[in-house]
Amino acid sequence: MHKGAKVAVGVVAAALAGAAGLGAYNVVSAVTDTSGSQAEAAPVKTGPPTDSEVDRTARDFLAAWESGDTQKAAALTDNVEAATTALTGYRESAHVEKVSLRPGTATGAKVPFSVTAEVVHGKQRDTWTYESSLGVVRGKSTGHVLVDWQPTVVHPQLGRGESLATEVSDAPQITAVDRDGTALDAKDHPSLASVLPELRKRYGLMAGGEPGVEVRAVDPASPGKAPRTLHVVSKGRPAQLRTTLDAGVQRAAEAAVDRQADASVVAVKPSTGEILAIANSRKTEFNAALMGQTPPGSTMKIVTSAMLLEQGRASLNKPVPCPKYATYGMRFHNVEESENTGATFAQDFAASCNTAFVSLAGEVPDGALTAEARDVFGIGQEWKTGLPTFDGSVPADADSGKAAAMIGQGRVQMSPLNMASVAATVRAGTFHQPYVVAPSLDNRKLAEASRPLPAAVAQQLRSMMRLTAVSGTASRAMSGLGGDIGAKTGSAEIDNQAKPNGWFTAYRGDVAAAAVVPQGGHGGDSAGPIVAAVLRAG
């Protein structure tokens, strides 16, 4: 028996020497009892980590990270390789010279912690504080309790593939101000969250700023993905950039689109083209108000009417019947199959009669609508607003494609910016390319239309848009708005959508606006109140 005990000790010693780092459960499985027979292996522990295990694991991990022992900290995670890379980069790429990590009170297996990091880049030094958290899990095969490694452990805004880097900024910080000098920021104007960084990139240096030093979220595997600034170590010399935006109109636009799950609106100044507001209910990198590409429905009848009036194919009081159906290459119908066989052209416009417009398709050349959109309304030209924009598209079509284009369907594509500009062109009588930063800052040349609206045509369009606003399909939305007003509604059918997109464009005095509500149905009901709210604020 004494000899058997010595053998057991030797087995334990061999296990410890050959299985360093395997953990207590694996070591115990190699122990034999004093009779010389091998003991039964201890079972792998299962179930969620206990409170004490969560607390101990989190504290051990944070202590190792804080002390700079990257190897030890990474070994306490369930992804040693990824954690090692991230924690090494935290010191070397993010230039964190010293870090203090203070755990908070755990909620289940989630442990919040506070970070105070000393960032040093060249002669620039700054203290960066933020809140983060980590999760604690139990390994399924080992039973070990480990930190569930995610990039968000390092910083809560890091995504997959992203890491931190402290660098000299590509562009100086800017303070963007509105037309009256009021500061604009994404906190008060959430739709500008994607606009302000773009303005900074384009105009920070031109406006007189000098680059600073920033901690950024970068994705080395996606060189085309713009880095995101998470902390400013040194501002350098910020620049003040004056925009054409109006803080009051912008606030009204933000509030109006937020009443819909998905909506976009733009407001412009007809006399100059200055953009007054840009708002989207979806606060994403894609700015649908400026970059959206979708058929504008019957709001396109403004451009179509200008073409028909110019070519003498229609006039305000000319009878143009509105039947239930019209055929031109294919069968077209009106909303709810309405009809008015004794209608005038102005009444067709105000009631948004599709069939009346389709019935005139055979009287105009195939490329006439494309030419009108380009030469009078500036559609399809290269707009240089100061921000990325889609500048509209009206391809030349024949047969049913031409008829569909005349009512804003088919291959016609517009953004709210484009349709706000269309209404503004009617109000002003000539196209003024929209812009958000004065072209004098960078000497860019704005797009120009080759000719204005003929005065008589402009006057008839204003009369038809006013009729629509006071007694037509736009009257409910425009109710209570006095002064010089005009409007047009639209409902654009989209393949595989249960409901059409709702469109509305209008002007009041020297403010024009357009909005779209995807799957909003009738434009007067969905997009109309958005535009009306913006016009009231202007």
Backbone torsions as a table, in degrees:
resi	resn	phi	psi	omega
1	MET	NA	-38.0	178.6
2	HIS	-65.4	-40.2	178.3
3	LYS	-65.7	-37.8	178.6
4	GLY	-63.3	-36.9	178.8
5	ALA	-62.2	-40.1	180.0
6	LYS	-63.4	-38.0	179.3
7	VAL	-63.1	-43.1	-179.2
8	ALA	-59.5	-44.2	179.2
9	VAL	-61.1	-41.0	179.6
10	GLY	-62.6	-38.0	178.7
11	VAL	-63.3	-43.1	179.1
12	VAL	-62.4	-43.1	180.0
13	ALA	-61.6	-42.7	179.5
14	ALA	-64.0	-39.2	-179.8
15	ALA	-64.1	-41.5	-179.7
16	LEU	-66.3	-36.7	-178.4
17	ALA	-72.7	-36.4	-174.1
18	GLY	-96.2	-5.1	-175.6
19	ALA	-131.8	36.5	179.7
20	ALA	-56.1	133.9	177.2
21	GLY	85.9	-2.2	-178.5
22	LEU	-75.2	-21.1	179.9
23	GLY	96.6	161.8	-172.3
24	ALA	-60.7	-38.6	-175.1
25	TYR	-65.2	-40.3	179.7
26	ASN	-69.2	-36.6	-179.8
27	VAL	-66.5	-45.3	-177.3
28	VAL	-60.8	-31.5	-177.5
29	SER	-65.1	-13.7	-178.3
30	ALA	-96.3	-0.2	-175.6
31	VAL	-83.7	138.4	174.7
32	THR	-107.1	160.5	178.1
33	ASP	-84.3	174.8	-173.2
34	THR	-71.1	-10.9	178.5
35	SER	-85.8	-5.3	179.0
36	GLY	97.2	-10.7	177.6
37	SER	-86.3	149.6	-176.1
38	GLN	-74.1	135.2	179.4
39	ALA	-74.7	153.2	178.8
40	GLU	-68.6	135.3	-177.8
41	ALA	-62.0	138.1	176.7
42	ALA	-67.4	138.8	-178.4
43	PRO	-69.3	149.7	175.3
44	VAL	-68.2	131.1	-177.8
45	LYS	-70.2	138.4	-178.2
46	THR	-126.1	177.6	178.4
47	GLY	90.1	167.6	-179.0
48	PRO	-65.2	152.7	177.6
49	PRO	-59.9	145.0	176.5
50	THR	-75.2	166.6	178.6
51	ASP	-57.8	-41.4	-178.6
52	SER	-68.7	-36.7	177.6
53	GLU	-66.3	-40.9	177.7
54	VAL	-61.1	-48.0	-178.4
55	ASP	-62.4	-46.6	-177.8
56	ARG	-65.4	-44.3	-178.5
57	THR	-64.4	-44.3	-179.8
58	ALA	-62.7	-45.1	-177.9
59	ARG	-66.5	-40.7	178.9
60	ASP	-63.7	-42.9	179.7
61	PHE	-64.1	-48.0	-178.0
62	LEU	-65.7	-36.6	178.2
63	ALA	-64.9	-41.4	179.2
64	ALA	-66.6	-42.9	177.8
65	TRP	-61.5	-46.4	-178.4
66	GLU	-61.5	-38.1	-177.4
67	SER	-78.4	-7.8	-179.1
68	GLY	88.1	7.6	178.6
69	ASP	-86.2	78.6	-175.7
70	THR	-60.1	-39.7	-178.3
71	GLN	-61.4	-45.6	-178.9
72	LYS	-67.1	-43.7	-179.6
73	ALA	-62.2	-44.9	-178.9
74	ALA	-64.3	-35.4	179.7
75	ALA	-66.1	-16.8	178.7
76	LEU	-91.6	9.5	178.1
77	THR	-112.8	170.1	178.5
78	ASP	-91.9	7.0	175.6
79	ASN	-145.0	81.9	-172.4
80	VAL	-60.2	-42.5	-176.3
81	GLU	-64.4	-49.3	-179.1
82	ALA	-65.3	-40.4	179.9
83	ALA	-65.8	-40.5	178.7
84	THR	-61.1	-44.9	179.5
85	THR	-62.5	-45.5	-177.2
86	ALA	-67.9	-43.8	-177.5
87	LEU	-72.3	-32.1	174.0
88	THR	-66.6	-43.7	178.2
89	GLY	-64.1	-29.9	178.5
90	TYR	-60.5	-38.9	179.0
91	ARG	-80.7	-45.1	-169.1
92	GLU	-89.6	-42.8	-177.7
93	SER	-89.6	-38.0	177.7
94	ALA	-83.7	-8.9	176.9
95	HIS	58.1	42.0	174.8
96	VAL	-86.6	109.7	-176.4
97	GLU	-78.4	-33.0	-178.2
98	LYS	-151.2	141.9	179.8
99	VAL	-137.0	140.4	175.6
100	SER	-117.7	127.7	-175.5
101	LEU	-123.5	121.7	-176.1
102	ARG	-120.7	110.0	-179.1
103	PRO	-70.0	147.1	175.5
104	GLY	-103.0	-161.2	-178.6
105	THR	-83.6	126.5	-177.6
106	ALA	-70.2	146.7	170.2
107	THR	-117.4	100.1	-172.9
108	GLY	65.0	-123.8	-179.1
109	ALA	-97.2	7.2	179.0
110	LYS	-101.8	129.5	-177.1
111	VAL	-121.3	113.8	175.3
112	PRO	-77.3	154.0	174.6
113	PHE	-151.7	151.6	179.4
114	SER	-97.9	140.8	-178.4
115	VAL	-118.2	129.6	170.7
116	THR	-124.9	108.2	-173.9
117	ALA	-113.7	135.1	174.5
118	GLU	-95.6	109.7	-178.1
119	VAL	-99.1	126.9	-178.5
120	VAL	-126.9	122.5	178.2
121	HIS	-137.0	106.7	-174.9
122	GLY	61.7	-124.1	179.4
123	LYS	-91.5	-1.4	-178.0
124	GLN	-93.2	132.2	-179.8
125	ARG	-137.3	138.8	-179.6
126	ASP	-156.4	151.4	176.7
127	THR	-96.7	125.9	-177.4
128	TRP	-114.7	121.0	178.7
129	THR	-118.9	139.7	176.5
130	TYR	-160.7	169.4	179.7
131	GLU	-108.3	139.4	176.3
132	SER	-139.6	-172.2	179.1
133	SER	-159.7	163.2	176.4
134	LEU	-139.9	157.5	176.5
135	GLY	-112.2	149.9	179.9
136	VAL	-117.7	132.4	-177.7
137	VAL	-130.8	165.0	174.0
138	ARG	-107.7	128.9	178.1
139	GLY	-62.2	134.3	-176.9
140	LYS	-69.1	-36.3	-176.0
141	SER	-90.9	-29.0	-176.4
142	THR	-104.3	-25.2	-175.0
143	GLY	79.9	-0.1	-179.3
144	HIS	-70.4	147.7	177.5
145	VAL	-96.6	124.1	-172.3
146	LEU	-139.2	161.2	173.1
147	VAL	-75.1	129.5	176.7
148	ASP	-75.2	102.4	-171.1
149	TRP	-74.0	127.1	174.0
150	GLN	-141.1	152.2	175.9
151	PRO	-57.7	-28.2	-178.7
152	THR	-66.8	-14.6	174.9
153	VAL	-62.7	-41.9	179.5
154	VAL	-69.0	-45.0	175.4
155	HIS	-155.0	136.1	-172.9
156	PRO	-64.0	-16.6	-178.3
157	GLN	-98.1	3.7	178.7
158	LEU	-79.3	134.6	176.4
159	GLY	-101.7	179.2	179.6
160	ARG	-61.5	133.4	179.7
161	GLY	84.9	-9.2	-177.4
162	GLU	-93.1	152.3	175.7
163	SER	-142.8	172.3	-179.1
164	LEU	-94.5	142.6	174.5
165	ALA	-146.3	132.8	176.1
166	THR	-101.0	120.9	-171.4
167	GLU	-143.2	161.6	168.7
168	VAL	-69.2	130.3	-174.7
169	SER	-67.0	150.3	177.8
170	ASP	-71.5	-29.1	-177.9
171	ALA	-140.6	149.6	178.6
172	PRO	-66.3	156.2	170.4
173	GLN	-63.5	149.5	175.3
174	ILE	-128.1	153.1	164.9
175	THR	-109.9	106.2	179.0
176	ALA	-82.0	134.7	178.4
177	VAL	-124.0	157.0	179.9
178	ASP	-82.4	-173.0	-174.6
179	ARG	-61.9	-22.9	179.9
180	ASP	-104.2	6.5	177.3
181	GLY	93.3	5.6	178.0
182	THR	-78.0	130.3	-178.6
183	ALA	-64.7	140.4	179.0
184	LEU	-114.2	130.0	174.5
185	ASP	-141.3	163.3	-174.8
186	ALA	-71.0	-20.8	179.1
187	LYS	-67.2	-45.0	180.0
188	ASP	-84.4	-25.2	-177.4
189	HIS	-131.1	80.0	-171.8
190	PRO	-57.7	-29.5	-179.3
191	SER	-69.0	-13.5	179.1
192	LEU	-88.9	3.4	-178.2
193	ALA	-60.1	-33.0	177.4
194	SER	-93.8	-18.6	-178.2
195	VAL	-78.6	-45.7	-174.5
196	LEU	-62.6	-42.8	176.6
197	PRO	-62.1	-35.6	178.6
198	GLU	-67.3	-40.8	177.1
199	LEU	-64.6	-38.3	177.5
200	ARG	-61.9	-46.2	-178.7
201	LYS	-61.6	-40.1	-175.3
202	ARG	-81.0	-34.7	-167.4
203	TYR	-124.6	0.5	-178.3
204	GLY	-55.9	-47.8	179.9
205	LEU	-72.3	-42.0	-179.1
206	MET	-62.1	-31.4	-179.0
207	ALA	-81.9	0.2	173.6
208	GLY	101.1	13.4	-179.8
209	GLY	-88.6	167.2	174.8
210	GLU	-123.6	140.9	-176.6
211	PRO	-61.3	151.6	175.1
212	GLY	-114.2	-160.9	178.6
213	VAL	-118.7	133.7	-174.7
214	GLU	-136.6	151.0	167.8
215	VAL	-94.5	126.1	-174.2
216	ARG	-125.8	156.5	169.1
217	ALA	-92.3	118.2	-178.0
218	VAL	-122.6	155.0	177.6
219	ASP	-125.5	95.9	-176.8
220	PRO	-57.7	-28.0	-178.0
221	ALA	-81.5	-9.1	-179.6
222	SER	-128.7	78.6	-176.0
223	PRO	-61.3	-23.2	179.1
224	GLY	-81.3	-9.8	-178.6
225	LYS	-83.1	123.5	-176.5
226	ALA	-68.6	134.9	176.1
227	PRO	-67.2	153.1	179.5
228	ARG	-112.3	131.9	179.6
229	THR	-78.1	123.7	178.5
230	LEU	-105.6	-25.3	-179.8
231	HIS	-157.1	138.6	177.6
232	VAL	-100.4	114.3	178.2
233	VAL	-77.8	-44.9	178.3
234	SER	-143.2	129.5	-177.7
235	LYS	-75.6	-13.0	-172.0
236	GLY	66.3	-131.0	173.7
237	ARG	-121.2	102.9	-179.2
238	PRO	-63.0	151.7	176.7
239	ALA	-109.5	150.9	171.8
240	GLN	-99.4	126.1	-178.5
241	LEU	-117.1	116.7	177.7
242	ARG	-83.9	130.2	177.2
243	THR	-111.5	174.7	176.4
244	THR	-89.2	-5.2	-176.6
245	LEU	-62.3	154.8	176.5
246	ASP	-117.6	116.0	-174.0
247	ALA	-57.3	-38.7	179.9
248	GLY	-67.2	-43.5	178.4
249	VAL	-68.0	-37.3	178.4
250	GLN	-62.7	-42.5	178.2
251	ARG	-61.5	-43.7	179.8
252	ALA	-63.7	-39.3	179.1
253	ALA	-65.3	-43.1	178.5
254	GLU	-59.1	-47.4	-178.4
255	ALA	-64.7	-37.3	-177.2
256	ALA	-68.9	-45.2	-178.8
257	VAL	-70.2	-27.8	-178.8
258	ASP	-69.8	-8.2	175.3
259	ARG	-80.9	-8.0	177.8
260	GLN	-118.8	150.9	177.9
261	ALA	-67.4	-30.6	-178.6
262	ASP	-148.4	113.6	179.9
263	ALA	-161.1	154.0	178.5
264	SER	-141.2	146.5	179.9
265	VAL	-147.7	147.8	174.2
266	VAL	-135.2	141.3	174.5
267	ALA	-122.6	139.5	179.0
268	VAL	-134.0	163.4	178.4
269	LYS	-99.2	109.8	-174.1
270	PRO	-56.5	-36.3	-174.9
271	SER	-70.7	-19.6	-176.1
272	THR	-130.4	-25.6	-173.0
273	GLY	91.2	-1.0	-179.3
274	GLU	-62.5	131.9	178.4
275	ILE	-81.3	126.1	-176.6
276	LEU	-97.8	-29.2	-177.7
277	ALA	-158.4	147.5	176.4
278	ILE	-139.5	118.0	-177.0
279	ALA	-144.2	142.3	176.6
280	ASN	-135.4	139.2	176.5
281	SER	-72.7	-29.2	175.5
282	ARG	-91.3	111.8	-175.9
283	LYS	-88.6	76.5	-178.9
284	THR	-117.2	175.2	177.7
285	GLU	-65.1	-31.4	179.1
286	PHE	-79.5	120.4	-177.6
287	ASN	-94.6	92.7	-174.9
288	ALA	-64.1	-29.5	-179.9
289	ALA	-62.1	-34.3	-178.5
290	LEU	-102.3	-29.4	-170.9
291	MET	-112.9	-3.5	-178.0
292	GLY	-60.5	146.3	179.7
293	GLN	-134.6	99.2	-176.5
294	THR	-154.4	151.0	178.2
295	PRO	-58.2	136.9	-176.5
296	PRO	-89.7	2.2	179.9
297	GLY	60.4	-146.8	-171.0
298	SER	-71.1	-8.5	172.7
299	THR	-62.7	-23.9	177.9
300	MET	-65.9	-18.0	-179.6
301	LYS	-64.0	-15.2	173.0
302	ILE	-64.1	-48.5	179.5
303	VAL	-67.8	-42.9	179.2
304	THR	-60.9	-42.7	179.6
305	SER	-64.1	-40.0	177.0
306	ALA	-58.5	-42.8	178.6
307	MET	-63.7	-48.0	-178.0
308	LEU	-64.3	-39.6	178.9
309	LEU	-66.8	-43.6	-179.9
310	GLU	-62.6	-37.6	-176.8
311	GLN	-87.2	2.9	177.4
312	GLY	73.2	16.3	-179.8
313	ARG	-84.8	-10.1	-179.8
314	ALA	-154.5	160.0	172.2
315	SER	-151.9	167.1	-171.5
316	LEU	-49.2	-51.0	-171.7
317	ASN	-104.7	10.0	179.1
318	LYS	-71.5	131.7	177.7
319	PRO	-65.2	126.2	173.6
320	VAL	-136.9	97.1	-175.1
321	PRO	-56.6	150.6	178.7
322	CYS	-118.9	84.8	179.2
323	PRO	-77.3	170.4	178.1
324	LYS	-64.4	-36.6	-175.8
325	TYR	-135.9	152.8	173.4
326	ALA	-144.1	143.1	-178.9
327	THR	-118.1	125.9	173.0
328	TYR	-148.3	87.6	-174.5
329	GLY	82.6	-29.8	175.3
330	MET	-157.8	170.0	-177.8
331	ARG	-88.7	130.9	177.3
332	PHE	-115.5	154.5	179.2
333	HIS	-139.2	168.8	176.0
334	ASN	-96.3	164.9	174.7
335	VAL	-60.1	127.7	-178.5
336	GLU	59.1	20.6	176.0
337	GLU	53.7	39.3	178.7
338	SER	-73.3	164.8	179.1
339	GLU	-152.9	157.2	173.7
340	ASN	-155.5	91.2	-172.7
341	THR	-68.7	-17.1	-179.6
342	GLY	-105.8	20.3	-174.0
343	ALA	-73.6	150.6	168.3
344	THR	-91.0	169.5	179.6
345	PHE	-61.3	-40.1	179.2
346	ALA	-62.9	-39.4	178.7
347	GLN	-69.1	-36.6	175.1
348	ASP	-59.1	-42.9	180.0
349	PHE	-64.8	-47.3	-176.8
350	ALA	-66.2	-32.7	179.2
351	ALA	-91.1	-4.2	-179.5
352	SER	58.6	53.1	-178.5
353	CYS	-80.8	114.4	179.5
354	ASN	-68.3	-44.6	-171.8
355	THR	-66.8	-31.5	177.7
356	ALA	-63.2	-43.6	179.8
357	PHE	-69.1	-41.6	179.1
358	VAL	-61.7	-35.1	-178.0
359	SER	-65.2	-17.8	-180.0
360	LEU	-97.1	-0.5	-175.4
361	ALA	-60.9	-35.9	-178.2
362	GLY	-72.6	-10.4	-176.8
363	GLU	-93.6	-2.4	-178.1
364	VAL	-125.1	148.3	178.5
365	PRO	-62.0	157.5	-176.6
366	ASP	-60.2	-35.8	-176.7
367	GLY	-95.1	7.9	-173.4
368	ALA	-66.1	-41.9	-178.3
369	LEU	-67.3	-40.0	177.4
370	THR	-59.4	-45.4	-179.3
371	ALA	-64.4	-41.9	179.4
372	GLU	-62.4	-45.7	-179.1
373	ALA	-61.3	-41.9	-177.6
374	ARG	-76.0	-50.9	-169.4
375	ASP	-77.5	-27.2	-177.5
376	VAL	-107.4	-40.0	-174.3
377	PHE	-103.8	-1.2	176.2
378	GLY	71.5	12.2	-177.7
379	ILE	-72.5	134.1	177.5
380	GLY	88.4	-4.8	174.3
381	GLN	-81.0	174.7	179.0
382	GLU	-90.8	99.3	179.7
383	TRP	-79.2	140.3	178.9
384	LYS	-122.7	77.2	-173.3
385	THR	-80.0	-18.7	-170.7
386	GLY	105.0	-6.2	177.5
387	LEU	-139.3	160.3	174.7
388	PRO	-65.1	132.9	-179.9
389	THR	-141.2	156.4	165.3
390	PHE	-96.5	133.3	-168.6
391	ASP	-107.5	19.3	174.5
392	GLY	85.8	152.9	-179.5
393	SER	-149.6	123.8	176.6
394	VAL	-130.5	83.4	-178.3
395	PRO	-65.8	148.0	174.7
396	ALA	-72.8	129.3	-178.6
397	ASP	-134.8	164.6	176.4
398	ALA	-123.4	170.1	174.9
399	ASP	53.3	-133.1	-175.3
400	SER	-65.1	-28.8	178.0
401	GLY	-63.6	-39.1	177.7
402	LYS	-66.6	-44.1	179.5
403	ALA	-63.0	-42.4	178.9
404	ALA	-63.1	-40.6	179.9
405	ALA	-62.6	-34.9	-178.6
406	MET	-63.7	-23.2	177.7
407	ILE	-111.0	21.0	173.0
408	GLY	75.6	25.3	177.6
409	GLN	-116.4	-158.6	179.3
410	GLY	65.9	-130.0	-174.7
411	ARG	-96.2	5.0	177.7
412	VAL	-67.8	133.2	179.8
413	GLN	-131.5	133.1	-179.3
414	MET	-142.5	161.4	170.8
415	SER	-113.8	165.0	173.1
416	PRO	-55.8	-36.2	176.9
417	LEU	-59.4	-45.5	-179.8
418	ASN	-60.0	-44.4	-176.0
419	MET	-75.8	-28.4	172.3
420	ALA	-64.8	-39.3	179.1
421	SER	-67.1	-35.9	177.6
422	VAL	-60.8	-48.0	178.3
423	ALA	-63.6	-38.7	179.2
424	ALA	-64.4	-36.5	179.8
425	THR	-65.6	-39.6	176.3
426	VAL	-63.2	-45.8	-178.7
427	ARG	-63.1	-41.6	-177.0
428	ALA	-85.8	-24.2	-177.0
429	GLY	89.2	-8.6	178.1
430	THR	-152.2	153.4	-178.0
431	PHE	-75.9	128.0	170.7
432	HIS	-119.7	112.7	-176.3
433	GLN	-58.0	127.9	178.1
434	PRO	-61.9	146.9	174.6
435	TYR	-154.5	154.8	-178.8
436	VAL	-113.2	-17.8	174.4
437	VAL	-128.5	133.7	-177.3
438	ALA	-55.3	133.9	-179.9
439	PRO	-64.4	-18.4	179.3
440	SER	-65.7	-21.7	-178.1
441	LEU	-67.6	-37.5	-177.9
442	ASP	-125.7	12.4	176.0
443	ASN	57.9	31.1	177.0
444	ARG	-81.6	150.9	-178.8
445	LYS	-97.3	123.2	-179.8
446	LEU	-76.8	153.0	176.6
447	ALA	-66.6	148.5	179.9
448	GLU	-131.3	145.7	172.5
449	ALA	-83.1	148.5	-176.9
450	SER	-73.6	-19.0	178.4
451	ARG	-157.4	154.8	176.6
452	PRO	-83.1	173.8	170.6
453	LEU	-69.1	134.2	171.6
454	PRO	-56.1	142.3	-173.2
455	ALA	-56.2	-42.2	-178.1
456	ALA	-66.8	-37.9	178.5
457	VAL	-67.5	-43.5	178.8
458	ALA	-59.5	-40.9	-178.9
459	GLN	-66.4	-39.7	178.7
460	GLN	-67.8	-39.6	177.5
461	LEU	-62.4	-41.8	178.8
462	ARG	-63.5	-39.3	179.0
463	SER	-63.6	-42.5	-179.8
464	MET	-68.7	-38.9	178.4
465	MET	-69.4	-33.1	175.5
466	ARG	-67.9	-42.4	177.8
467	LEU	-58.7	-41.3	178.3
468	THR	-63.2	-37.5	-177.2
469	ALA	-74.1	-32.2	-174.7
470	VAL	-99.2	-24.9	-178.0
471	SER	-143.8	1.4	-179.4
472	GLY	-101.4	-153.1	-174.2
473	THR	-67.1	-13.9	-179.6
474	ALA	-99.7	0.7	-170.2
475	SER	-65.3	-37.2	-178.8
476	ARG	-64.1	-45.9	-179.2
477	ALA	-67.1	-37.1	-174.9
478	MET	-87.9	1.1	-179.2
479	SER	-56.6	132.1	178.4
480	GLY	91.3	-10.0	177.4
481	LEU	-91.3	112.9	-179.2
482	GLY	-94.1	-172.3	177.0
483	GLY	82.7	-158.9	-178.4
484	ASP	-81.2	101.3	-175.4
485	ILE	-124.7	155.7	174.8
486	GLY	-160.3	149.3	-175.9
487	ALA	-154.8	163.9	172.6
488	LYS	-151.2	134.9	178.0
489	THR	-98.8	166.3	176.3
490	GLY	-159.0	146.7	173.5
491	SER	-133.6	109.6	-173.5
492	ALA	-102.1	118.8	179.3
493	GLU	-77.3	132.9	-178.3
494	ILE	-122.2	135.3	179.5
495	ASP	-55.2	138.0	175.3
496	ASN	66.6	17.2	174.0
497	GLN	-107.4	138.3	179.7
498	ALA	-69.3	-35.3	-178.9
499	LYS	-127.1	149.5	178.4
500	PRO	-71.9	162.7	173.3
501	ASN	-75.6	136.6	178.1
502	GLY	-92.1	128.4	180.0
503	TRP	-122.9	152.7	176.4
504	PHE	-158.4	131.3	173.0
505	THR	-135.8	144.6	-174.6
506	ALA	-162.0	166.4	172.6
507	TYR	-136.3	156.2	172.5
508	ARG	-145.1	111.8	-175.6
509	GLY	60.2	-129.9	-177.3
510	ASP	-99.3	36.5	173.1
511	VAL	-133.9	129.3	174.2
512	ALA	-124.7	147.4	-178.6
513	ALA	-148.2	156.1	174.9
514	ALA	-143.4	146.0	-179.9
515	ALA	-139.7	152.7	172.7
516	VAL	-131.8	139.8	175.0
517	VAL	-123.4	100.9	179.0
518	PRO	-53.8	131.4	-177.3
519	GLN	57.0	30.6	-178.6
520	GLY	-84.1	-9.3	-178.3
521	GLY	79.0	-135.3	-178.1
522	HIS	-65.5	127.9	-176.5
523	GLY	-62.1	-33.5	179.9
524	GLY	-63.6	-31.6	-177.9
525	ASP	-86.7	-36.4	-174.0
526	SER	-95.7	-54.5	-177.1
527	ALA	-86.9	-24.8	-177.9
528	GLY	-56.4	-49.6	179.9
529	PRO	-61.6	-29.3	178.2
530	ILE	-66.2	-50.1	-179.9
531	VAL	-63.1	-42.6	-179.7
532	ALA	-60.2	-40.5	179.1
533	ALA	-63.5	-38.8	178.6
534	VAL	-67.9	-42.3	179.2
535	LEU	-64.5	-36.1	177.1
536	ARG	-63.1	-39.5	-179.1
537	ALA	-71.0	-26.8	-178.5
538	GLY	-79.5	NA	NA
